[in-house]
Amino acid sequence: MRLMIAFASALAMAGAGAASGQTPFTPATGPACKDESGDGLSVWTCPGPAGYVIRFADEGNIVSLTIAPRRSIEKLVKPTAQWRGAGQVFGDKVQWIMRSGVPKAAVIRTWSRVGDDERDVQELSVFAINGEKACLFDAVEIHTDKANKAALARAEQAANSRCPGK
């Protein structure tokens, strides 16, 4: 009887883990990324899971990132997100939320300059991914209690959401 209860508990826990999906990490910089920089503009594209990529751009004051399948990254006119950069600008890795082997959300540490006082803010930015469209879903200030856990919870919500139509 105890063996059956233990087996049932193990199955329930495995099912709960599968329901929440996988969360692989990929680099946001380094040798796996392709450098496409030009005069006054740093641009690099890093591979993500399942044929997706994330393109980073930094012109010194304004920064952006774009998340899309590799086959469509060149066709996109607007970045997924753009802001006034500060500090390191982008974290070293991207955490992906997967559903049935497809990226549905991503989390990356970002630095920005905000407000009239132009203070530096460090956040865990959460993006929803809907096929070829991705959008900023939310951000968790890094000094929030249990910020990583909160960002992952928001990413799980983002994975079940859709980006606005326009």
PEGITA-V302450 format. One line per field, one symbol per residue. ss: DSSP state (H for helix, E for strand, C for the rest). A space follows every 10 residues. Layout:
ss: ???
This chain:
ss: CHHHHHHHHH HHHHHHHHHH CCCCEEECCC CCCEECCECC EEEEEEECHH HEEEEEEECC CEEEEEEEEH HHHHHCCCCC EEEEEEEEEE EEEEEEEEEC CEEEEEEEEE EEEECCCCEE EEEEEEEEEE CCEEEEEEEE ECCCCCHHHH HHHHHHHHHC CCCCCC
